[in-house]
Amino acid sequence: MDSTERKTNLVIGALYKHYKGMKYKLHGTVKHSESLEELVLYEALYENKLGKMWVRPKEMFQEFVEIDGKWVPRFELQEF
C-alpha cells in the first residue's frame, strides 16, 4: 500500500492523535492564499515551544504512513 491509497475522514472540533503519540484538536480547513491548496488547521494540546497552532496539507493530514512495516494513520481520530 502506498500512503495515498487510504485516507482518514476529518471531524472538525475532534481530538486526533499523531502516530508519534501527541494529541491535537482539529479546528478546520483553510486555503493557501496563493496556491489554493487545502490545509488543515490544528492545535497542539501539549506544551510546545514552537507554537500551538499548526497547518498541514489536508492530503498529508489524512494519509497513512508506514511505521515498522505497518500502515497507520498519520493522525487518528480519538473517541472522547
N, CA, C and O atoms as CSV, one atom per row, in Angstrom:
chain,resi,resn,atom,element,x,y,z
A,1,MET,N,N,0.856,-1.182,0.000
A,1,MET,CA,C,0.000,0.000,0.000
A,1,MET,C,C,0.890,1.229,0.000
A,1,MET,O,O,1.951,1.251,0.624
A,2,ASP,N,N,0.448,2.225,-0.694
A,2,ASP,CA,C,1.165,3.490,-0.653
A,2,ASP,C,C,0.321,4.487,0.130
A,2,ASP,O,O,-0.889,4.311,0.269
A,3,SER,N,N,0.963,5.536,0.640
A,3,SER,CA,C,0.298,6.453,1.571
A,3,SER,C,C,-0.903,7.158,0.967
A,3,SER,O,O,-1.739,7.680,1.705
A,4,THR,N,N,-1.012,7.190,-0.355
A,4,THR,CA,C,-2.143,7.865,-0.985
A,4,THR,C,C,-3.342,6.939,-1.170
A,4,THR,O,O,-4.410,7.400,-1.574
A,5,GLU,N,N,-3.194,5.667,-0.890
A,5,GLU,CA,C,-4.284,4.717,-1.121
A,5,GLU,C,C,-5.378,4.787,-0.063
A,5,GLU,O,O,-6.527,4.451,-0.350
A,6,ARG,N,N,-5.052,5.210,1.140
A,6,ARG,CA,C,-6.041,5.259,2.207
A,6,ARG,C,C,-6.035,6.651,2.815
A,6,ARG,O,O,-4.977,7.255,2.991
A,7,LYS,N,N,-7.201,7.151,3.129
A,7,LYS,CA,C,-7.351,8.462,3.745
A,7,LYS,C,C,-8.300,8.347,4.925
A,7,LYS,O,O,-9.229,7.540,4.907
A,8,THR,N,N,-8.064,9.153,5.948
A,8,THR,CA,C,-8.967,9.203,7.087
A,8,THR,C,C,-9.951,10.352,6.881
A,8,THR,O,O,-9.655,11.297,6.150
A,9,ASN,N,N,-11.111,10.279,7.515
A,9,ASN,CA,C,-12.096,11.353,7.449
A,9,ASN,C,C,-11.718,12.451,8.430
A,9,ASN,O,O,-11.050,12.190,9.430
A,10,LEU,N,N,-12.140,13.677,8.149
A,10,LEU,CA,C,-11.893,14.792,9.052
A,10,LEU,C,C,-13.159,15.102,9.839
A,10,LEU,O,O,-14.253,15.144,9.277
A,11,VAL,N,N,-13.005,15.320,11.146
A,11,VAL,CA,C,-14.106,15.709,12.010
A,11,VAL,C,C,-13.688,17.004,12.705
A,11,VAL,O,O,-12.829,16.992,13.586
A,12,ILE,N,N,-14.297,18.115,12.307
A,12,ILE,CA,C,-13.963,19.422,12.859
A,12,ILE,C,C,-14.298,19.445,14.351
A,12,ILE,O,O,-15.373,19.011,14.766
A,13,GLY,N,N,-13.359,19.958,15.150
A,13,GLY,CA,C,-13.545,20.049,16.597
A,13,GLY,C,C,-13.128,18.797,17.348
A,13,GLY,O,O,-13.163,18.767,18.578
A,14,ALA,N,N,-12.735,17.766,16.618
A,14,ALA,CA,C,-12.398,16.485,17.244
A,14,ALA,C,C,-10.949,16.447,17.704
A,14,ALA,O,O,-10.117,17.264,17.307
A,15,LEU,N,N,-10.685,15.479,18.546
A,15,LEU,CA,C,-9.348,15.208,19.058
A,15,LEU,C,C,-8.692,14.145,18.174
A,15,LEU,O,O,-9.302,13.127,17.846
A,16,TYR,N,N,-7.444,14.400,17.800
A,16,TYR,CA,C,-6.674,13.460,16.984
A,16,TYR,C,C,-5.357,13.150,17.679
A,16,TYR,O,O,-4.795,13.993,18.378
A,17,LYS,N,N,-4.877,11.936,17.478
A,17,LYS,CA,C,-3.570,11.550,17.996
A,17,LYS,C,C,-2.633,11.305,16.820
A,17,LYS,O,O,-2.940,10.529,15.915
A,18,HIS,N,N,-1.483,11.980,16.846
A,18,HIS,CA,C,-0.453,11.790,15.838
A,18,HIS,C,C,0.172,10.411,16.058
A,18,HIS,O,O,0.194,9.917,17.185
A,19,TYR,N,N,0.671,9.798,15.012
A,19,TYR,CA,C,1.245,8.455,15.156
A,19,TYR,C,C,2.418,8.424,16.135
A,19,TYR,O,O,2.778,7.348,16.614
A,20,LYS,N,N,3.024,9.574,16.446
A,20,LYS,CA,C,4.102,9.624,17.436
A,20,LYS,C,C,3.573,9.790,18.860
A,20,LYS,O,O,4.349,9.809,19.815
A,21,GLY,N,N,2.223,9.914,19.002
A,21,GLY,CA,C,1.602,9.898,20.318
A,21,GLY,C,C,1.052,11.215,20.847
A,21,GLY,O,O,0.308,11.203,21.827
A,22,MET,N,N,1.385,12.342,20.245
A,22,MET,CA,C,0.912,13.624,20.754
A,22,MET,C,C,-0.521,13.885,20.277
A,22,MET,O,O,-0.935,13.409,19.221
A,23,LYS,N,N,-1.280,14.665,21.095
A,23,LYS,CA,C,-2.693,14.919,20.786
A,23,LYS,C,C,-2.902,16.344,20.278
A,23,LYS,O,O,-2.215,17.287,20.671
A,24,TYR,N,N,-3.898,16.451,19.372
A,24,TYR,CA,C,-4.209,17.707,18.708
A,24,TYR,C,C,-5.715,17.861,18.563
A,24,TYR,O,O,-6.447,16.875,18.488
A,25,LYS,N,N,-6.175,19.122,18.523
A,25,LYS,CA,C,-7.577,19.422,18.236
A,25,LYS,C,C,-7.651,19.979,16.823
A,25,LYS,O,O,-6.914,20.901,16.473
A,26,LEU,N,N,-8.533,19.421,16.019
A,26,LEU,CA,C,-8.731,19.875,14.639
A,26,LEU,C,C,-9.706,21.053,14.638
A,26,LEU,O,O,-10.845,20.917,15.083
A,27,HIS,N,N,-9.259,22.208,14.139
A,27,HIS,CA,C,-10.098,23.408,14.108
A,27,HIS,C,C,-10.811,23.593,12.783
A,27,HIS,O,O,-11.861,24.234,12.740
A,28,GLY,N,N,-10.279,23.057,11.714
A,28,GLY,CA,C,-10.950,23.194,10.430
A,28,GLY,C,C,-9.983,23.143,9.273
A,28,GLY,O,O,-8.807,22.813,9.427
A,29,THR,N,N,-10.509,23.479,8.104
A,29,THR,CA,C,-9.671,23.530,6.910
A,29,THR,C,C,-9.606,24.974,6.433
A,29,THR,O,O,-10.540,25.753,6.625
A,30,VAL,N,N,-8.493,25.312,5.814
A,30,VAL,CA,C,-8.249,26.656,5.278
A,30,VAL,C,C,-7.615,26.503,3.900
A,30,VAL,O,O,-7.183,25.413,3.526
A,31,LYS,N,N,-7.559,27.598,3.150
A,31,LYS,CA,C,-6.939,27.571,1.819
A,31,LYS,C,C,-5.670,28.413,1.829
A,31,LYS,O,O,-5.624,29.478,2.445
A,32,HIS,N,N,-4.657,27.934,1.153
A,32,HIS,CA,C,-3.434,28.709,0.942
A,32,HIS,C,C,-3.778,29.864,0.005
A,32,HIS,O,O,-4.433,29.652,-1.015
A,33,SER,N,N,-3.346,31.086,0.336
A,33,SER,CA,C,-3.759,32.268,-0.423
A,33,SER,C,C,-3.218,32.311,-1.851
A,33,SER,O,O,-3.819,32.957,-2.709
A,34,GLU,N,N,-2.118,31.651,-2.122
A,34,GLU,CA,C,-1.543,31.682,-3.469
A,34,GLU,C,C,-1.897,30.439,-4.284
A,34,GLU,O,O,-2.353,30.541,-5.423
A,35,SER,N,N,-1.681,29.270,-3.690
A,35,SER,CA,C,-1.873,28.020,-4.441
A,35,SER,C,C,-3.295,27.479,-4.347
A,35,SER,O,O,-3.695,26.629,-5.142
A,36,LEU,N,N,-4.063,27.978,-3.366
A,36,LEU,CA,C,-5.414,27.489,-3.054
A,36,LEU,C,C,-5.424,26.045,-2.558
A,36,LEU,O,O,-6.473,25.402,-2.508
A,37,GLU,N,N,-4.243,25.545,-2.191
A,37,GLU,CA,C,-4.164,24.198,-1.607
A,37,GLU,C,C,-4.969,24.169,-0.316
A,37,GLU,O,O,-4.927,25.117,0.468
A,38,GLU,N,N,-5.700,23.086,-0.093
A,38,GLU,CA,C,-6.475,22.941,1.134
A,38,GLU,C,C,-5.547,22.464,2.248
A,38,GLU,O,O,-4.813,21.487,2.102
A,39,LEU,N,N,-5.605,23.193,3.371
A,39,LEU,CA,C,-4.767,22.897,4.532
A,39,LEU,C,C,-5.654,22.605,5.725
A,39,LEU,O,O,-6.809,23.029,5.766
A,40,VAL,N,N,-5.121,21.888,6.688
A,40,VAL,CA,C,-5.821,21.582,7.931
A,40,VAL,C,C,-5.206,22.444,9.026
A,40,VAL,O,O,-3.984,22.505,9.167
A,41,LEU,N,N,-6.066,23.114,9.806
A,41,LEU,CA,C,-5.638,23.935,10.939
A,41,LEU,C,C,-5.886,23.140,12.211
A,41,LEU,O,O,-7.015,22.736,12.488
A,42,TYR,N,N,-4.829,22.917,12.984
A,42,TYR,CA,C,-4.972,22.127,14.202
A,42,TYR,C,C,-4.116,22.692,15.319
A,42,TYR,O,O,-3.144,23.408,15.078
A,43,GLU,N,N,-4.496,22.356,16.554
A,43,GLU,CA,C,-3.875,22.912,17.758
A,43,GLU,C,C,-3.210,21.813,18.577
A,43,GLU,O,O,-3.812,20.773,18.845
A,44,ALA,N,N,-1.973,22.053,18.967
A,44,ALA,CA,C,-1.266,21.126,19.857
A,44,ALA,C,C,-1.895,21.208,21.246
A,44,ALA,O,O,-2.073,22.301,21.783
A,45,LEU,N,N,-2.229,20.072,21.820
A,45,LEU,CA,C,-2.830,20.031,23.156
A,45,LEU,C,C,-1.779,19.662,24.208
A,45,LEU,O,O,-2.056,18.934,25.162
A,46,TYR,N,N,-0.594,20.172,24.010
A,46,TYR,CA,C,0.520,19.955,24.931
A,46,TYR,C,C,1.425,21.175,24.833
A,46,TYR,O,O,1.321,21.947,23.880
A,47,GLU,N,N,2.291,21.353,25.787
A,47,GLU,CA,C,3.222,22.475,25.777
A,47,GLU,C,C,4.217,22.288,24.641
A,47,GLU,O,O,4.910,21.274,24.566
A,48,ASN,N,N,4.278,23.276,23.760
A,48,ASN,CA,C,5.161,23.197,22.604
A,48,ASN,C,C,5.774,24.579,22.390
A,48,ASN,O,O,5.072,25.520,22.020
A,49,LYS,N,N,7.061,24.700,22.618
A,49,LYS,CA,C,7.743,25.994,22.496
A,49,LYS,C,C,7.708,26.546,21.076
A,49,LYS,O,O,7.859,27.752,20.879
A,50,LEU,N,N,7.513,25.699,20.106
A,50,LEU,CA,C,7.487,26.147,18.709
A,50,LEU,C,C,6.156,26.777,18.315
A,50,LEU,O,O,6.083,27.501,17.322
A,51,GLY,N,N,5.110,26.509,19.081
A,51,GLY,CA,C,3.810,27.088,18.789
A,51,GLY,C,C,2.671,26.139,19.094
A,51,GLY,O,O,2.873,24.933,19.235
A,52,LYS,N,N,1.463,26.695,19.195
A,52,LYS,CA,C,0.263,25.908,19.492
A,52,LYS,C,C,-0.535,25.570,18.239
A,52,LYS,O,O,-1.072,24.469,18.123
A,53,MET,N,N,-0.616,26.516,17.296
A,53,MET,CA,C,-1.450,26.336,16.108
A,53,MET,C,C,-0.577,25.957,14.925
A,53,MET,O,O,0.486,26.533,14.697
A,54,TRP,N,N,-1.063,24.963,14.174
A,54,TRP,CA,C,-0.296,24.430,13.044
A,54,TRP,C,C,-1.200,24.243,11.841
A,54,TRP,O,O,-2.413,24.084,11.983
A,55,VAL,N,N,-0.607,24.264,10.656
A,55,VAL,CA,C,-1.310,23.890,9.422
A,55,VAL,C,C,-0.478,22.837,8.705
A,55,VAL,O,O,0.747,22.785,8.820
A,56,ARG,N,N,-1.182,22.013,7.972
A,56,ARG,CA,C,-0.542,20.943,7.205
A,56,ARG,C,C,-1.429,20.677,6.003
A,56,ARG,O,O,-2.650,20.794,6.112
A,57,PRO,N,N,-0.861,20.325,4.868
A,57,PRO,CA,C,-1.717,19.971,3.728
A,57,PRO,C,C,-2.729,18.889,4.123
A,57,PRO,O,O,-2.392,17.916,4.797
A,58,LYS,N,N,-3.966,19.084,3.690
A,58,LYS,CA,C,-5.038,18.138,4.022
A,58,LYS,C,C,-4.664,16.720,3.613
A,58,LYS,O,O,-4.891,15.770,4.363
A,59,GLU,N,N,-4.094,16.581,2.429
A,59,GLU,CA,C,-3.693,15.251,1.942
A,59,GLU,C,C,-2.723,14.582,2.920
A,59,GLU,O,O,-2.830,13.386,3.188
A,60,MET,N,N,-1.797,15.344,3.437
A,60,MET,CA,C,-0.807,14.803,4.367
A,60,MET,C,C,-1.445,14.466,5.715
A,60,MET,O,O,-1.135,13.430,6.305
A,61,PHE,N,N,-2.333,15.332,6.205
A,61,PHE,CA,C,-3.008,15.078,7.482
A,61,PHE,C,C,-3.790,13.768,7.430
A,61,PHE,O,O,-3.822,13.014,8.403
A,62,GLN,N,N,-4.417,13.506,6.289
A,62,GLN,CA,C,-5.283,12.335,6.144
A,62,GLN,C,C,-4.557,11.058,5.725
A,62,GLN,O,O,-5.153,9.981,5.747
A,63,GLU,N,N,-3.306,11.154,5.352
A,63,GLU,CA,C,-2.642,9.973,4.798
A,63,GLU,C,C,-2.229,8.953,5.862
A,63,GLU,O,O,-2.185,9.243,7.057
A,64,PHE,N,N,-1.935,7.776,5.384
A,64,PHE,CA,C,-1.372,6.710,6.199
A,64,PHE,C,C,0.132,6.691,5.973
A,64,PHE,O,O,0.606,6.965,4.871
A,65,VAL,N,N,0.878,6.366,7.021
A,65,VAL,CA,C,2.334,6.282,6.940
A,65,VAL,C,C,2.769,4.885,7.366
A,65,VAL,O,O,2.105,4.237,8.175
A,66,GLU,N,N,3.875,4.433,6.821
A,66,GLU,CA,C,4.382,3.105,7.165
A,66,GLU,C,C,5.358,3.231,8.333
A,66,GLU,O,O,6.375,3.918,8.239
A,67,ILE,N,N,5.030,2.558,9.430
A,67,ILE,CA,C,5.859,2.558,10.634
A,67,ILE,C,C,6.157,1.106,10.991
A,67,ILE,O,O,5.245,0.325,11.261
A,68,ASP,N,N,7.419,0.757,10.991
A,68,ASP,CA,C,7.842,-0.618,11.320
A,68,ASP,C,C,7.079,-1.662,10.504
A,68,ASP,O,O,6.679,-2.699,11.031
A,69,GLY,N,N,6.880,-1.379,9.212
A,69,GLY,CA,C,6.232,-2.321,8.316
A,69,GLY,C,C,4.714,-2.336,8.391
A,69,GLY,O,O,4.070,-3.131,7.707
A,70,LYS,N,N,4.130,-1.465,9.216
A,70,LYS,CA,C,2.672,-1.429,9.377
A,70,LYS,C,C,2.160,-0.055,8.947
A,70,LYS,O,O,2.769,0.963,9.278
A,71,TRP,N,N,1.034,-0.016,8.205
A,71,TRP,CA,C,0.435,1.239,7.764
A,71,TRP,C,C,-0.521,1.744,8.834
A,71,TRP,O,O,-1.446,1.039,9.238
A,72,VAL,N,N,-0.288,2.970,9.287
A,72,VAL,CA,C,-1.116,3.588,10.322
A,72,VAL,C,C,-1.484,5.005,9.877
A,72,VAL,O,O,-0.758,5.614,9.090
A,73,PRO,N,N,-2.611,5.536,10.377
A,73,PRO,CA,C,-2.945,6.913,10.025
A,73,PRO,C,C,-1.940,7.886,10.637
A,73,PRO,O,O,-1.516,7.700,11.777
A,74,ARG,N,N,-1.557,8.918,9.889
A,74,ARG,CA,C,-0.672,9.940,10.451
A,74,ARG,C,C,-1.356,10.579,11.663
A,74,ARG,O,O,-0.726,10.776,12.702
A,75,PHE,N,N,-2.654,10.903,11.527
A,75,PHE,CA,C,-3.463,11.423,12.624
A,75,PHE,C,C,-4.688,10.533,12.756
A,75,PHE,O,O,-5.406,10.312,11.781
A,76,GLU,N,N,-4.927,10.024,13.948
A,76,GLU,CA,C,-6.043,9.112,14.178
A,76,GLU,C,C,-7.094,9.777,15.056
A,76,GLU,O,O,-6.781,10.299,16.126
A,77,LEU,N,N,-8.340,9.752,14.598
A,77,LEU,CA,C,-9.464,10.296,15.346
A,77,LEU,C,C,-9.589,9.564,16.681
A,77,LEU,O,O,-9.537,8.335,16.727
A,78,GLN,N,N,-9.754,10.320,17.764
A,78,GLN,CA,C,-9.873,9.744,19.093
A,78,GLN,C,C,-11.304,9.888,19.607
A,78,GLN,O,O,-11.982,10.875,19.322
A,79,GLU,N,N,-11.738,8.918,20.346
A,79,GLU,CA,C,-13.061,8.961,20.984
A,79,GLU,C,C,-12.941,9.722,22.294
A,79,GLU,O,O,-11.940,9.595,22.999
A,80,PHE,N,N,-13.957,10.514,22.625
A,80,PHE,CA,C,-13.956,11.254,23.893
A,80,PHE,C,C,-14.442,10.373,25.002
A,80,PHE,O,O,-14.516,10.809,26.151
